[in-house]
Structures are given as structure tokens and as C-alpha cells.
Amino acid sequence: MLKKTLFAALLLSLTLISIQAQTVQNNADTAMILPFENTSGKAEFNWVGESFAESLADLLKVPSLNVVSNDERKIIQQRLRIPLVNLPSLATSLKLARESNASLLIAGKYNIIPAQGETAATLNVTAKIIRVNEGRFLNEELPDGKRVTRDINLTDALGNLQTVQGQVAYQILYQRDKALSFSQNDLVVSANKVPGRAFEAYIKGLLTNATEARENYFKNSLRLYSEAKSGEVYADAALELGHFYLNQRKNAEAIENFSRIPSNSPFYAEAAFYTGLIQWQQNNYEQALAVLRPLAEDLKLTSVYNTIGAIAVQASRADKKNQGNSAKLLNEGLELLKKAAESSTTESNARFNYGLALFLNNGYVEAAEQLRPVLAANPRDGESYYLLAKSLQELKDAAAADFDNQAKRFLTDGNKYAKLETEWLRSKTIPDVNLRVEQPARKDFVSVVLIRNQAKPAQTPLNETENLLAQARTFYKNANDDEAMAILRRVLASEPMNAESYLILGKIHLRRGDLEQSVSSFKTALFWDNRLIDAHINLGKIYLEKGDCLQAKNYAASAAGIDADNQDTAALQRQVERCSK
């Protein structure tokens, strides 16, 4: 008997561990979405496959699922030298997914039957979910205990592409978790937030390499979006058009499009950064600093600190008339370059710039400390030898002569050493030693911003969130449920851990008689904030209605633990007592 008891206890323990492990696994999943494969044999529909990758990467961002963005997937693909123009094999796709630390791989294919007569073009799509580590398709358990793999198969008019994408996203999430806190319609509405024709033009612009066609696609996308959205700007298309003109060296047009992106857009930082670089390259230091300064503490990136610091120092050197302003700019540059140098021990440009700024500020001891590691990384750096030699010379250090000899050795091109020495002996200045700023490739800048955003998710400012929640409460109170849900979707899109949003959603579902959705929303609300007494009370009432007295009693007790004097809590406790009898 004792053996049986011990065995049962062990079995129960293992079962609980298994359940907990599965829960952790579900909560920790990260998904990567590949462009879907075009099986129609018609290249003019290739854009549809890319649109699935773009749209699903956005739609699948929910609290229990991390998503590798489409941009990040492309960056990793390029790093692994997997061509973007061809769809990788399953083995290569799994390698790509593992490189991005994804646990789920979303892949699919589609066929398009062109329009015939009065019949619109038809889209047939199949999607699969693959467990990356196991290399198998995701399966689900049936009531009889059997496990089956279900493909996601949908057919609709091509004109309803975004609706289909919303449905696919919902089916993917539903296969992972049957107790979703939102409906399929919620995702369909979210999928259609960009007008269909504007979205199509944008995706086609991303895919084409033809210069004129690319420009026109993005222009058309902006126009179509503006026409459908009462003059609003399609930030995605504006950003791409800005980069298009930047690559064409059409700086005015690039700035025009970058500046159209609103400050609350996730693309604002990138657009502002490249706007600042353009202004700096044109020696418009004040304009460059005005654009870039707000980014320094927001992004906290070595490249940004180094760039803004270098521009401030350059502005200081260029201001010959106002000594006070010049000193102020130099101090600003020193502060930023110090952060850049300290944030990355391997960033030689930041250390060199910080050393140069210290030298300009007569901080010769500190300048020497920064320049020595630069020379250790590059023993042929003539300018660093020169700066170090002059620093030690000012400090009356006998080693100055040795470093000066090294500077003579490596500053031979264009008679550089002689020119520097002539100016130094004449004015004790070094105008021909420039600060070092490399314009980062877009993929490099985007990749570090992506990493930062994963570590610290962007949130809606508190006052904006509170304003939206106040509107949702009012709509709910006045029984305007659809309007309330639309507001709540806006909150959750930027702040997916907002407990009150799930609480209000639960009340709406309860009023509509959808008990399962209501339970899911209330439980999600409690997951993020267990002190929401209304969620405890409503769950208790739902379980009373279902005849589950034990669950009702548990929620009544937890509500009493928060506020025993609450009238609704007392009423629930009385009902629970009758239920248990």
C-alpha cells in the first residue's frame, strides 16, 4: 500500500512538473515567420508571400509570444548569407530559426487563381507551425487523448488578403492556446489597419530592385494611405522612401520623407538618426544636434553617443566667434563621448574621439589614457601617435619623443605629419585631425535598435494610456461595446501587459454571454495584476453559474482577501455558501 501511495505521489509530481514545463514553454515561445511560397507559377503575385511575413510578424505580437520582426529576420538571413530573393529549404529555415533563438517557425504556401470574367482572383493559403528544437509540426491533443497535426487552410478573394492574414494569425495563436483573450475578429480588424492597396504597393516596393519602380511604389503607397486615412502618413512607406532618396544622395528629398514620420511612430528614432547624419554631412551642426540630441538617452547606443558627441565637438571647433558657446558645445561633446567610450570597450572610434576632445580641452593626462588602447588595437594609427606625443609633450614626459617618431613613420601620405607640425608650432591647434564617425549601414543600426527594443518594450506614455482607458470605460458604461473594444485594442497594441484593458474586455464578453472569452480575459487581467477585485468577483459569479462551487469559493475568498468589506464580495460569499450546500 505504501509503495502504491509513493508511486502515485511520484506520478502526480511528474505530471505537475510536465504541466509547469509546458506552461513555461508556451509563455517563452518565440516565433519567426518566413515569406510564404508562391505555388501559382505567376511571379506577379510574389509580393503576397512577403506580405504574409510582414503582416504576421506584426499580428502575432501578444503577451505570451515573442516574435522575430521581419527586419530582424532579414538581418539574420543576410548574416548567414542566405539569399533574400529565394525561399530557403526547410533545413536552412530551421537553421535560420535557431540562429534567431526562435522556438516556432511559421511557414506557408499559397496559390492564386487569376480573375476570370466576373469572378475575382482567388487566394488559397496553407500555413504550418513547426517546433524548431524538435523539428516537427506543432500538434494538439483531442478529447480522446490522440494528438493530431492541423494545417491552416483558408480560401478567399485576393482582395481580402489582409482579412485572410488576420484569420491565419488567429489560427496560429489558437493552436498554441485555446483560451485566447481576444476574438478572431479582433485580429482581422488589426490586420486591415493599412488600406489594402497602400499595403500592396508598399510590399511591391520592398521587393523590386528597379530604381524607378521602387520609388513609384512607395510614393503610391503614401498617396493611397493618405487618401483613405484623411491625410495621415503611412510611416512604413515614408521611411523606405527616405532611405531610397538617401541612397540616391538626394538629401533634401530624404529629409522631407524622414521628417514626415510622427514622433510616436516606432520608426521615428531611425528616421531622426539619418536626418541628423545628413545635416551633419552638410555641416549644419546646430540642425543636426537639434534632431539627434533627444535620441541620445532614448536609444542609449554607442554609435548614437559617438555621433552626437563628435558633432558637438565639431560644432565647438567651427564656432570661432562665440567662445562661450564653443566651450558649452565642447563640454556637451565630452559628456557624450565619455558615455560612448565607456559603453563599449571595443569601440576604437569612440575612444579616439573622446581622447581628441579631452586633448582640445587641455585634459592631457586623460587624453593619453584614452589613446593608448586605440594604439593597442591599431599600432599603425599615425594620428593617435601624434595626439599622444603632443599630450605627453605638454606633460613634460620623456616618452613623447618615441611616440612622435612613430607619428612621423605613419603620417607620410600627403606629407601629413609636416602639415600637422607646422600648424601646431604656429597656433598650438590641430584642425587637420578629424573626429571619426562612420555612418552605420541601415541593417546595423536597425539590428541594435531591435535588440534594445526586445530588452525594453516600448510603452504608450502614461497620460495617453490613461486617456484611452478613460474613453474605454465611458464607452463600456454607455453600452457602446464595439467602440470600447476598438480603444482597448489600441492600448494593448502598445502596452500588451495592461491589466485593466483585459478586465474591461472580460466585462464586455460577459455582457455578450461569451463566458469562455470572458474567463480568459479576466484570468489574463489577474495574471498581470492580481489585485483587481472585479476580476475575482466576476470569475466567482461565472463559476457559480457553471455550478463549479469550489472554483467560485476560491475566487470569493481571494476577493475577500483584497477587500472583505466590499458589498459585491459579501454578496458573492453568500451565494457561494448556498451553492456549497
BELBEL-V590560 format. One line per field, one symbol per residue. ss: DSSP state (2 for helix, 1 for strand, 0 for the rest). phi: phi as a letter, one per 40 degrees, with the letter a starting at -180 (. if undefined). psi: psi as a letter, one per 20 degrees, with the letter a starting at -180 (. if undefined). A space follows every 10 residues. Layout:
# BELBEL-V590560
ss->???
phi->???
psi->???
This chain:
# BELBEL-V590560
ss->0222222222 2222222222 2222222201 1110001100 0022222222 2222222220 0100111002 2222222220 0000000002 2222222220 0001111111 1110010010 0111111111 1000011001 1000001100 0111111222 2222222222 2222220000 0002222222 2000022222 2222222000 2222222222 2222222200 0000222222 2222222000 2222222200 0000000222 2222222222 2000222222 2222222220 0222222222 2222222200 0022222222 2222222222 2220000222 2222222222 0002222222 2222222000 0222222222 2222000002 2222222222 0022222222 2222222000 0000000000 0222222222 2222200000 0222222222 2222222000 2222222222 2222000022 2222222222 2000222222 2222222200 0022222222 2222220022 2222222222 2200002222 2222222222 0
phi->.ccccccccc cccccccccc cccccccccb bbbcdcccbc gbccbccccc cccccccccc cbdcacbccc cccccccccc fcdccbcccc cccccccccc gcbbbbbaaa bbcdcbgccc dbbbbbbbbb ccccgbccbb ccdcgcbbbb ccbbbacdcb dcccccccdc ccccccacbc cacccdcccc cccbddcccc ccccccccbc dcccdccccc ccccccccbf gcbcddcccc cccdccccgc cccccdcccc ccccccccdc cccccccccc ccgccccccc ccdccdcccf bdccdccccc cccccccccc cbcccccccc cccdcccccc cccacbcccc cccccccccc cgcccccccc cdcccccacb ccccdccccc cccccfcccd cccccccdcb bccgfccccc ccccccbfbb cccccbbbcc cdcccccccc cccccbdcbc ddcccccccc ccccccccgc cccccccccc cccbbcbccc ccccdccccc ccgcccccdc ccccdcccac cccccccccc ccccccgccc cccccccccc ccaccccccc cccccccccc c
psi->ggggghgggg ggghgggggg ghgggghjqp qppqpqpoji johijhhggh hgggghhghj nrhjpqporh ghghghghhj lophhqpqrg ghghggghhj kqippoqrrq qpoqqocjpq pqppqpqqpp oghikrqprq prhjiqpqpp qopqprqhik ghgghggggg hghhhhoimq jrrhhghggh hjhppghggg hgghhhhqip ggggghghgh ggghgghhkl jqpnhghhgh hghghghjkn hghggghhii pqijqiiggg ghghghgghg hjkmgghghh hhgihghghl qghggggggg gggghghhni hnhghghghg hggggghghg hhioiinhgg gghggggggh jkmhghghhh hghghhhnjj nghhgggggh ghghjkphih hghhhhghhi lhpkkggggg hghghgjkrm hjoqqoppoq qghgghghhg gghhhnpqqp qghgghgghg gggggghjkm gghghgghhh ghhimijogh ghghgghghg hijnhghggg gghgghhhni jnhhggghhg gghghijnhg gggghgghgh hgnhipghgg gghghhghgi .
